[in-house]
Amino acid sequence: MGGLRRVLWVMIIISLILAIYPAVRRWAVEGEMQEVKLVFDDQGLAQLAYEENIPLNLVLEELQTGYLDSIALSPLTPKKNV
């Protein structure tokens, strides 16, 4: 019973040691990031404008003056155009 407990503790300690490296790398990467990119898709933005009863161009202008960098455009396919 004591041998099993020792093996479990060794496994826990090894797991903690192995988890330190990815945690330190993540911390370093996250520390470098000073801004957040927000990307809206065109269909979601159009739906938002429709639900809020605001013209799409006004929504785009408002977002652009605030923080919008990009809009993801959905690819057109023959199936969607039919």
C-alpha positions in Angstrom: 0.0 0.0 0.0 2.8 2.4 0.8 4.6 1.6 -2.5 1.4 2.5 -4.4 1.1 5.8 -2.6 4.7 6.6 -3.4 4.2 5.8 -7.1 1.1 8.0 -7.2 3.0 10.9 -5.6 5.9 10.5 -8.1 3.4 10.6 -11.0 1.7 13.7 -9.6 5.1 15.5 -9.2 6.2 14.5 -12.7 2.9 15.7 -14.1 3.3 19.1 -12.4 6.8 19.5 -13.6 5.8 18.6 -17.2 2.9 21.1 -17.0 5.2 24.0 -16.1 6.8 24.3 -19.6 3.6 24.9 -21.6 2.2 27.2 -18.8 5.4 29.3 -19.0 5.2 29.5 -22.8 1.6 30.4 -22.7 2.3 33.1 -20.2 5.0 34.6 -22.4 2.8 34.6 -25.5 -0.2 36.1 -23.7 2.0 38.7 -22.1 3.1 40.0 -25.5 -0.5 40.4 -26.7 -1.6 44.0 -26.0 -4.6 44.2 -28.3 -7.6 42.0 -29.2 -8.8 41.6 -32.8 -12.5 41.5 -33.3 -13.8 40.1 -36.5 -17.5 40.1 -37.5 -18.9 38.0 -40.2 -21.0 39.7 -42.8 -24.1 37.7 -42.2 -24.0 38.1 -38.5 -23.5 41.8 -38.8 -26.4 42.1 -41.2 -28.6 40.0 -38.8 -27.6 42.3 -35.9 -28.5 45.4 -37.9 -31.8 43.9 -38.9 -32.7 42.8 -35.4 -31.8 46.2 -34.0 -33.7 48.0 -36.9 -30.6 50.0 -37.7 -29.3 50.4 -41.3 -26.2 48.3 -41.9 -24.1 51.2 -43.0 -24.7 53.0 -39.7 -23.7 49.9 -37.8 -20.5 49.6 -39.9 -19.7 53.3 -39.3 -20.2 53.0 -35.6 -18.1 49.9 -35.3 -15.3 51.4 -37.5 -15.0 54.5 -35.4 -14.8 52.3 -32.3 -12.8 49.2 -32.8 -13.7 47.1 -35.9 -10.7 46.1 -38.0 -12.1 43.4 -40.2 -15.2 41.8 -41.5 -15.2 38.2 -42.6 -17.0 37.7 -45.8 -18.8 34.4 -46.4 -17.9 32.7 -49.7 -20.6 32.6 -52.3 -21.5 29.2 -53.6 -24.0 28.2 -56.2 -26.1 26.5 -53.6 -26.5 29.8 -51.7 -27.3 31.8 -54.8 -30.2 29.5 -55.8 
